[in-house]
Amino acid sequence: MKPFHHPGLLAALLLLPLHAGLAALTPITAVVTKTISVPGFPGTEPSHTTVSNYGHKPSVILTANADNSSNVAFLNASGTGISILSLSVAGDRGQIGLTGRIDPVVLRRATQLLGFTRIPSDGSFAIAYAKDSATSGADYEYWISRVSSTGATLFSTLVFGSMDQAEVESKGQPGWFSSGRLAFNPTTQRLIAYTGHSLRWVDNVRHQAGYVATVSLMGELSVVTDLLSDWYVGHNFDQRLLVDGNNFYTLAHGDAYPRALVFGRWQDGAGGTSFVGDTEYFPIRGAIGDNTTETQTGGMVKLANGNFGVVYTTKISRNNYDICYIEITPAGVAGTPTWLTSYPSNTFAIYPRIARYGDAAAIFWEEVQGGTVRAVRTKLVGTAEANATAMGTVSNSAVRLPAVYDIASLPDGGILWASTRSAGSLVLQRVVDPGILSLSSQSSNADTSGGTFTFTVSSSNSWSWSDNADWLTSNEPTSQSGNQDFSYSVSPNTSTQSRTATITITVGNLTRTHTVSQPGNETANAQQYTGDGIPSPIEEEIRWLLNRGRFDSSAENAVQGTSYSDIPATSSALAPNQQLTLASRHHSEDMARNNAYQHETVPGSAYYNAVSQPTPWDRWEAEGYDGSGGENLAAGYPGAQEAYVGWWKSTGHRVNMYNAGHREIGNGHFEWRSSTYRNYYTMAVASSGNLSFLTGTLFRDGNGNGRYEPSEAAAGITIRLIVDDIPHPYYDVSTVVGSFAIPIQSIPAGSRVEVILSSTANRAIALTIPTAYSAYSRVNLPPGQGITYGGFTRSTGVHNVGLREITPFSGLAISPAATSIPAIGGNGTFAVSSNTSWSWSDNADWLTSNEPTSQSGNQTFTYSVAPNTS
């Protein structure tokens, strides 16, 4: 019914897989090569016959996309500037073509490539790279930039390198004696960066270690390394990174603290990002920090059984560098290592690589003897059939593995990698699909009227199909074989809710899915409102704090320990306005960059003319806003809470932002470390004509503290209105910070309005929706579906409606939403607010209650917690 936090009651059960001796698969021997002419493409890479003690900074990175297309980022042969290539769908037998190239302006000064990934939702790219510092030298600054598919800059964030290298705790030299990785987590909509760097310690010596951070899609940085001064594994020579839902995993090649190969576990959820723990799966002999490890990191991949397959090379206790494979559970429990080679002293393995290959994983490495690469060897692992398969040898002797970066698994089951052999030539090498099963299309979008659709199933074996929706039908035989066209029909959607279904094609233990999406019928004439823009996390947190206080200023006084009576008892929530937000952001930036603090437009502004546009209202008008209101300024506060409280405790600012006549807001925050106050805040509160909105912030209170935090934002939720049984012509989709606004001035007074919340995500989404100042309704959105959350009656007058003014149809709210009980146990209570009958249950034998199982209306719920003796 609600979460309870009771110290120390934890249990875990671990099951490790057993691999029985089943029929073997066919070893990989065929690799298709494609060479594409690319002006400026680098012509050299590290040696293929000498093992380095360190990682290598990549000059070429390939990322594979869901449609089998791929992108390649490369550091230009000149050593400055990064370009991005687009490659066509990798069809049968590896036919790949170059379809586009961008040379983003923001990357022209890049001197090292340290990570590259693509954001599928809009086709934009994120790039981690080094730049020279004017004060600290070459390759000193670490930057992450996001660019559009056409190369336009979306953000550019300096991660570290702003401090002079002579200062203690100054960070710089990203990728120093190491490499780098950058990944996108679609679950949390964050970028994850992992690289090596140098840090000047208190001994006045620069030391090398790993560095882990996350960056939002708006460029907001959060450092998540687990030790002092952004330090993860001393002498962290070569990095690997893998994202899996609300977690990500790292491989560290440690030469000091610890001196080992390390599997790291990190949580990346709605409540934020944090370090979980390490597993030292291979200890490296020798003295701490001697810079000689006789080991190569290799790589990792998630297996079909849910574990992680890790491969590495080492010559410790071996004749020469041998290949070793080990499985590690998501909890960090390492299995027994398996040696795949046992080379004599004159032969060794180099550049071990691993990728998913169907339900198995494929390991590749180069075999070196007598100063030359003798062959590329392969081994399938990860399933019983794969483990029983013999080692393979790539038949094309010219094939080489990427000396720096990973190989990529393609959605069709193949494997692809990129490398460089000579200047101006991109070499792509591909292991083709295992030939068992592929679909010509992974998804289809039907309109509300439905229709008939077809995709092609390609298989060398017999296959079967199934679906999971009664509105999707097919006359195809349940079992078929070979290559066939598959046709199906989608019924018209007469509901207001969007829906999805899945057709599953199965061959043995392999499956491929085709997803069918269909919108609700209210989308035909509806238009998304975009005038609210996208606030930054800090900007949205300020809006949330203010809207909570505007709903109940008496409760706000109680929380703040004040007794102000110069503001309304209640006033409607403020909706975000993109034009006001831009004006405020620009003014904050102008003040920060020019070390000014004034309402007047700053002379030398990059955005406005200080002579002809001197006032806040001139700046609003320049951005296209036609309205009236006021402006608040603040500077020096480290975050949203502090800035808001500062305004609250200042009479003029408080009265301005609590003015009941205001209906829109634009917060603008800008941080500039070299300015006097570092953080600058501008708040514009205003109204325009009779515009009014339904507005709010959608989030999940993951940590149970009863307030919004940007890391808890629920993005991608569609909010629609049904007015007297007729779809409203406007809707909105919550932004990455959870904000939304829908114009409602056209809704007549007295109309009954229903609020529909829906999501196209393939997972359930939990929301925490406020019903009063500190009371909340818990709402669960089913995967790919929507619910009618609640409603309100449109009253007379021109004003907004906030989430707290909506009556939940579920009729359920709990306050407080979470409770901490000491280890000695005790009693607790919370208030249940409901306009209907309700029942309760709990999930722990140490928690009891004498409350009736079924109750109704508003009640106080009492429970007891037993002492924790464990």
N, C-alpha and C positions, 0 to 999 in steps of 0.2 A: 504493500500500500504506500509506503514511503521509505526512503533510505535511512538506515541507522548506522552510525559509525561506532563500533565497539572495539577497543584496543586488543590486538593480539590474536584474534580468532581467525586463523588462516589454515587451509589445508590444500594439498596438491597431489595429483595422481599422474604419473608419467608412464606412457607406454611407448616403447621403442619398437620399430618395425623388424620383422623377421623375414628374411629373403629365402624362400624355398627354391629348389633347383628346378626351374621350368624351362620350356623351350627357348633357345637363344634367338636373338634378332640378327639381322644382317649388319655386319660392321659398315661404318661409313668409309667409302673409298673415293667417291666422286665429288669433285668440287669444280664448279663452273666459274670461269674468270672473265671479267669484263673490264676493259680499260677505256676510260673516257678522258678526252683532252679538256683540261681546265686551266686557263691562263692564271698564273700566279700560284698554282698549287705547289706545295713544298716538295723538294726532291730527295730529302734524306730522312732517315730515321735511325734509332740506336742500333748498335751491332746485333746481329743474329747469331754470333758465334762466341760472344763474351758475356758472361753473367755479371750484371752490375750489382753492387751492394745497396743501391738506392733505387727509388722509383724514377720514372722518366716523366717529364711534363709532356702531355700529348700535343702534337701538331695537327692531328686529325681525329675527329670524334664523329661516329655515326650513331643515329638514333632511329629505331624502327617504329612505324606507325600502325594503327589498327587496321588500315586498309592495305597493308603490305607495302605501301610506299615508304620512303625513308628520306632522311635529311642528313647532310654532312656539314659540319663546321670545320674550318681549317684556318690555321695561322699562315698568312701569306708568306711566300718564299723570301720576301724582303725582310721578314722578321717583325714586321709591324702591320697591324690590321687583321681583322678576322672577317671572313666571308662565309656565307651559308648557301648550300646547294640544295635543291629539291630534286628527288629522283622519282621516276614514275613507278607504278605498281610493278612489283617483281613477279612477273607471270611465270608460267611453266618453263622449266629449264633455265631459269635465271635471266630472262630477257629484261634488262634494266636500262632506262634512258634518262638523260638529264633534261629536266623540264623547267628549271628556273635557277636564278642566282640573285642574291642580294648582297650588297656591301654596305651595311648600316653605318651611318655617319658616326654614331656613338662608339663604334668599335674600331675606328681608324687609328687610334693611338694605343690599342692593345698590343702588348709585347709578349704575352704568354696566354695560351688557351688552357683553362683549368676546369672546364665543365660546360656541358651543353645539353639542353633538353627542349622538348616541344610541349606546349600546352594544347591539348586536343580541342578544347571547347571553342577556341577562336583561331587556331593555327599559328599563334604567336610563338616566339622562341625566347628562351632564357639562356644567358651565357655568363659563365664565371671566367674572369680573366685578370691578368696583372697589367699595371701601367707603371711607367717611370714616375718617380717623385722628384719634384724640383729641388727638394732639400735633402732627401735620403737616398737618391740614386736609382739605378735601373731595377725594374721589375719589383718595386717596393709596395705599391698600392694594390689592394685586392678589391675588385669591383664585381658587382652582379648587375647586369642590365637585362631588360626585357624589351624586345622589339616586335613589331607586327610582322605579318607575312610579307609586307612590302618594304620592311626595313625601318619604319617609323619608330622613334623612341617612345616607349610606354613608361619606363622608369629607368633610372640609373642610380644605384646605391653604392656608396663607398662603404665597404664592410670593415676594413681596417687599413692602416697605413697613413693616417692623418698626423700621428705624432712623429716628431723627429726621432730618428733612430738612436740618437745619443741619450734619449730619455729612458729612465727605468720603466719597465712594463710597456714600452712601445712595441707594437706588433707590426710586422711587415714581411716582405719576401714570400708571398704566397707560393706554394708549391716548392719551397726550398728543400732540396734533396728529397723530393717526393713528387707526387702527381696531384690529382684533384678530381673530384666528382661533383656533379650537380644533378638532382633528380626532382621531379614534380610529383607531389602527392595529391591525386585527384580527390581523395576522401576529405582532406582538410584544406585543400586549395592553397597549399604552401609549397615553396621551393626549399629544398634541403641541400645545403652546401657542406662539403667535407674536403679539406685539403691540409697540407702541411704548412707551417709558417715559422718565422723566427720571432722570439720575444726576448727583449733585454731584461735579464733577471737582476735581482738585487746584488749579485756578485759583479754586475756591470759587464757581463758576457752575454752575447746573444746565443740562446739555446733554441733548438728546433723541437717542435711537437705538432700534434694534430689539432685541428680547429673545426668545430661543428657549429652551424648556425642555420636558422630558418629565415626566409624572407617571404612576406605576403605577396600576392599578385599586384599589390599597389606599391611594393618596394619597402615595406616596413620591416626592419631588421630585428631579430631576436636571437641572442647568443645562447646556446644550450650546452656547451661543453661542460664537463662535470667537475673539473677541478679548478684550482686557483688560476686567475688570469687567463681564462679562455684556453685551457691546456688539456689536451686529450692524448695520452700515450706519448711519453718522451721519445724523441728520435723516431717519429712516426714516418717511416720511409715511403710507403706506397699504400694508397687508399682504395677501398672498394665500398660501394653503397648500393643497397637494395631496399625499395619501398614496398610495404605490404600492408594495405589498409591503414589502421590507426597506429602502425608501428613502422620503424625502419631499422635496418641492420647494417653494421659496418664491419669491415675487416681492417685491422691495423697491423702494420709490420713494425713492431717495436724493437728498438735497439737499447732502450733504457726506460725503466719505470712503466710497464714491465719490459723485460727483454724476452719477447715471445710474439708469436702470431696470435692475434686477439680477435674474437668474435664479439662485437658490441651490440647491445640491445637498447633501443630508444623508443619511448612512447610519443606518438604524435597524434593526439586526440583533440576533441573539442575543448578540453580544459587547458590545452597548451602542450608544449613539447618538453620532455625531460629525459635524462639519462636513467636507465633501468639497471644495467649490470654488464659485466664482462665475463667471457670465458677464454682462458688462455689455452688454446687447443694444441699448440706446439711450442714448447720452451726452446729458446735459442741459447746454446752454450756460449761461453765467453764472458769477457768483462763488460760491465755496464758501460754503454756509450763508446765502445771501441770502433763503431762505424763499420764493422765487418760481421755480417750475419750469415753468410753462406746459404741464403734462403731467398726464394721469390714468393711474393704474396699469392699470385694466381688469380682465383676468382671464386664467386659463389652464385648459386641459383636456387630458387625455391622448387622443390620436387613435388611430384604428384601426391606424395604421402603427407605433405605439409611440412616436412623437415627442410633443412637447407643443406645442399651439397656443396662442399668446399674442396678446392683442389689447390695444391701448392707444390713447389719443388724445394729440395734441400739436399746438401751433401753431408750434413751432420750425421755421423755414425753410418755413412754410406760410402761406397767406392767413389761415387761422383754424384752429380745432381740427379735425383730420382723423383718420379711423380708419386705423390701421395694424395689419397682421397679420404674424406671424412664427412660423416653426416652429423649435423647439430640440430637439436630440437629448437622450436621457438622460445623455449624457456632457458636455452643456453646449455643444455646437457649434451656433451660431445660423446659420440659413439667410438667404436674401435677403428683406428686408422687402417686403411688398406693401401699397401704399396702396389702400384700398377707397373712399376719397372724395377729392375735390379741391374743397372748398367755396370760394365767394367770401368776401370779407371780412365780409359781413353775415350769414353763415350758419356754424354750427359744430355739432360732435357733442359729446354729453355722455353720461356713464355707459355706456361700452361693457361689454357682458356676453357671456359665451361659455359654451356647454354642449354636451355630446354630443347628437346627434340621429340615431339609428340609427348607421350607420357613419361619418357625417359629423359636423361640428360646426357649430353655429348661432351666429352673432354677431348681437347686437341693439344698437342705440344709439338715442338720441333726437336728432332733428334740430331745432335751435333757430334761429329767425329772427325778428327784430323783437321780441325779448323774450317770445316764446311758443314752446311746443313744437309744431312744425308737423307732425311725424309720427314714428312709430317705424319705423326701417328695419331690414331683416334681410339677412343674407348667409350662404350655406352655404359651408364651407371644409373642408379636411382630406382630401378624396379628389378624384380627377380629375373625377368627375361633379359633385361639389359646387363645385369651383373654376370649372367652366364655367357654373354657374348664375347667372342675373341677380339683381340686388338686388331684394328684396321690400319691400313697404310694408304694415304691419299695417292691416287695413281698418277696425278699430274705433278711432276717433280718441280715445277716452277711455282707451285703454290707456297705462299708464306703467310704466317699469322701476323696480326698487328702487334708490333713490338711494344706498344704503350697501352692501347685502350682495349675495351672488352669486345667480344663478339656478340651479336644481337640475335635473339630468337624472333622469327617472323610469325605473325598470326596463322599463316597457312602451314606451319610446322617446319619450315625451312630455317636456315641459319645464314646470316649475312655479316660480312665485315669489310672494312675499308682500310687501305694502307697506301703508302707512297713508295714508289720505286725510282722514279726519275722526275725531274722538275716538269711541271705542267701536265702530269698524268695521274689521275685518280684510278686506283686499282680496286675493283670490287670483286669479292669472291663469295660464292654462295653454295651452300649445301642445299640441294633441292628437297622439297617436301618428301616425307617418307613414302608418299604415293598411296596412302591408305584412304584418306578422306579430306575433302575440301569443299567449300561452298563458294559459289560465284558472288554471293552477297550475304553479308552478316546481318543486315537489317533492312526494313522497309518502313516507310511512313505512309499510312493510309489517311485520307481525309475523312471528315465526319460521315460522308455518304458511303464509305466502304469501297469495295471493288475486288477485282481478281488480280493476283500477283504471281510471278514465277521467278524461281531461281534455279540454278543448275547444281546438282550434286555430282561430284567427281570422286569415284572410288574404284579400286581394283578388287573389291570384295563385296559381299552381300551386306546390305544395310537396312535399318528399320527407322521409323520415325514416330514421334508422338508430339502432342501439343498440350497446353495447359489452360485453354480458354474455350468456353462454349460458343463465343461469338466468332470463332475462327474455325472454318471447316475445310476439308479436302477429300476428294474422291480417289486420291492416290492409294495404291496397294500399301498395306502396312509394311511389307517386306519387299525389297527390290535389290538389284545388283547392278554394278557398273556405273556408267555415266548416264544420268537421267535428268530431264527437266521436271521440277516439282512445282505444281500449281496449287494454290489455295485461295479461298474467298474470305473476305472480311465483311461482316454485317454492318449496316449503318449504326452509328452511335447516337442513340436517342437520349443519352444522359448528359448532364452538364460536366461530368468528370472525364478526364483523359484516362486512357487505359493502355496497358501493354500486355503482350502475350509472347510466348517463346515456342518455336518449333525446334525440336531436338532431333538431330540425326545421329545414329549410333552405329559404330562398327566395333564389335568386341568391347574393349574397355576404353575406346576413344569416342569422344562426342564432339560435335560441332553444333552451334546454335544459331538460329536466325530469329532476330527479335522484331516484332511487329508493334509499332506505336500508332495510336489513334487519338486525336484530341477530342475533348468534349465539344458538344455542339454550340456552346456559348462563344467559342473562339472565332466563329465565322466573321462577325462584324466588330469584335472587340479590338481595342487598340491599347498597347502598353504605354503607360505614362512614363516618360523619360526625363521630365523636367526636374526630378528630385536629384539626379546625378548619383555619384558614389562618394560618400564621405570617407575620410580615412578613419582607421580605428580610434584614434584619439578624438577626432571630431565627432564621431558617432557616440562615443562614451559620454562626452559633454552633453550632447542632445538628450541622451537617455536620462542622465542625472537631472537635467532641467525639467524634462517632461514628467518625471516622477514627482518632483517637487511642485510643479504647477498643478498637478492633480489634487494634491492635499498639502497646502502650505503649513497647516498646523502640524502634520506629521513630520514635515521637513524641519520645522522649528525644533521639534522634540529630538530628532536625530542629530541636529547640529548644536543642540544645547543653547538655542537662542529663543527670543520671544518677539520677533518683529511683527508689527501689525500694519505695516505700510504696503502690503501686497494683498491681492485677492485671496479669499479662502480657497478658491479653485478656479482654474482656467484651462482651456483646452490645450492639447498637445500641439507642438510646433512641428510642421512638416519640413523636411530638408528641401532646399532649393538650390539647384546647380549654379545659377547665376550669382546668387549671394555667396555660395561657397567659394566660387572662383575669385570673386572680388575680395573676400576675406583672406583666402590663401595668398593671393598676390600681395596684399597689403602686409601680411605677416612676413612674407619673404622679403619685401622691400625694406621693412624695418630691420630685419635681422641682418641682411647683407650690408645695409648702410649704417648699422649701429644707431638706429633712431627709434624713438618711441613717441608716436604722435598720431592723432586722428587725421591730421592733414596729410594729403598725398606726399610721399617722400620725394624730395628733389632727386633726380637721377633714377626714378622708378623705371623698371624694365617694362612696365605694363601701362602706365598712365602718365598724362602730362600734368605735372604739379601746378602749372599756371592755369591752364584751362579746365582742369578736372581736380580741383583742390579738396573736395569734400568726400565723405563716404558715399553720399547719394550720387555724386558724379561718377564714382567708381562703379556703383551698382548699375547706373544707366549705361555705362560703357560696356558692361557685360550683358545688357539687354533687359535688365529688370526695371519694371515700371511700378513703383510703389513707394510707400513711406514707412519709416521706422527709425531705429536707433542702432548705435554701435557700441560694443564694449571692447576694451583692450586689456590684455594682461601679458606679463613677461616674467620669466625667471622660474615659473613653476615647473616641476619635473614631469607632471602628468595631468590627465584630465581631471581627476578628483581634486587635486590641489588647486588647479585653475578655477574650477567651478566654486569651490568653497571660498576662494578669494573674492570672487564676484558676489557670492551670497552675503558675505560679511561687509560689503561696501554698499551703502544706501543707494547711491545713484545707479550703480550697476545692477543691484538686485531689483529695484523698481523697474528698470528698463527691461530686463529679461523676463520679468513676471507680469508685464503689461498684458492684460487680457485681450487687448485689441490686436496683438500680433498673432499671425497664423503661420509664418514661414521663418526659417532660420538657415543661416549659412555660417558654419564655423570654419575657421582657417587656422591651421597650425603649421609652423615651420621651425625647424631646428637648424641652427648654424653655430657650430662649436666655437668659432673664433669671435663671436659677438659677445657683447657685455652680458646679456641675459640668457643666451643660448636658445631657450624655447620662447617663441612668441605666439600669442593667441589673439585672434580677432573674431568677434561674434557679431553678426548682423542679424537683427530681429526685425521683421517687417510684415506688411500685408499689402496685397495687390488687388484692388477692385473687390469683387465678391468671391474671389477664389477661396475655396475651402477644401479640406482633405480628410480622408481616413488615413491615419498614419501610425507608425509604430516601429518597433525593433524586434525581430524574431531571433530567439536564441534558446539554448538549452543550458540551464543552470547546472553544469556538470559538477562543480565543486560545492554546491549547496549553500553558497553564501548569500543567496537571496538578492543578487544584483547582476546586472549585465556586465560581462567582460568581453572585449572584442574577440578573444580566442574561442568564445562560446557561440559566436554568431552562426545562424542557420541561413546559409545562402541557397538560392535557387528555388525557394518556395513561391509558388504562384498564389496570389491573393485576388479573388474575384468576388463580385457583389451581385446578388440577385435582389432586385428592387420590385416588390409586389409581384413576384413570380416571373419577372422579366430580367434577362441578363443586362447588367450595367454596361455601357459602351466602353468603359475603361477598366483596366486591370493593371497589376504590377507584379514584378518578381523581386524577391528580396535580394539585396546586393551581398557582396562578400562580407560586409559588416552587419548584415541583417536588416538594413533600413528599407523602408518602402513608403510610398504615398500614392493615393488614388484620388483624383478630383471628384468631389461629391456635390458641388454647388448646383448641379442640374437636378438633383434629387428633390422632389417636392416635399414640403413639410408634411408630416403625418405618415409618410411612406414607411413600410416595414422592410428593413434591409437585412438580408442574410449574408454572412461572411463565409466564403468557401476557401479552404486552404488545401493545396494539392502539391504533389511532388512527382517528378518523373524518375526519381532515383530508384535503383533496384534494391534498396535497403530501407528498413523502417527508420523514420526520423522522429526523434523526441523533441518536443518544444515546451518551453516554460513561458506561459503567457500571463501577464499581470492582470488581476481582476480588481485590485485596490493598491494602495501605496506599497504594502509589503505582503500581499496575498497573491497566490499564483494558481493557475490552472495547468495541470499536466496533460499534454496532448500528444498522442502518438499518431503519426501519419503512416499508413501502411505503405509498403513498397509500391511505387508507381501509381498511387491512388490519392484520393482526396477525401476530405470530410467537410461537413457543414459545421463550422466551429461554434458559431453563435450569431446573435443579431442585435440590432438596435432600431429604434424608431427615430426617424429624422425629425428634429425639432425645428421650431421657427428660428429665424435669425441667421447671421453669417458667422459660423464658427466651425472648428475642426472636430473630429471624433477620434479619440485615441483608443488603444486596445483596452484600457481600463474601463471604458464606457460601453464595451460590448458585453452583453449577457451571454455566458457560455451555454449552449444547448445541452452540453454534457452535465451542466449544473454542479460542477465539482471543483473546489479549490481547497488547498491545504496551507495553513500558516502556523508555525514556520515549516519550510519545505524539508529541512534536515535538522538533526539533533545529534550532539556529541554527548555521550554518557561516560563518566569516569570508570576506571577499572573496578571500583568497589560496587558498581551497579547503582540502582536507584529507580525512581519513578519519573515519568515524563508526560507531558500533555501537549496537544496541538488542537487547533480549531479546524473543523470540517465545515465548509460552506457549500450547501447544495440546495437546488430547487426541486430535487426529486429523491427517490429512494436510492440508497447505496449500501454496499457491503464491503467488508474488509478481510484481509488475510495477511499473514506474515511468513517469512522464510527461515526462521531461526528458533530452535528449541529453548534458547536462553532468553527469549523475549515473550512475555505473556500479557494478556489483557482479559479482563472480565466484561468488556463491552459486548453488547449483543452483536451477533454476526451481521444482521441486517438492521439498518436504521434509516431515518429520513430527515430531511431538512438540515438546519445548522446545529451542530453538536460539538461538545468538547470531548475529545478522545483521550483516555488515560491508559497508560501501559506501564509495565515494570520490566526492568532489565536485571538479570541475575549477575552476581559478581563474576569477574573473569579470573578464574584460577589457573589458566594455562599460561 
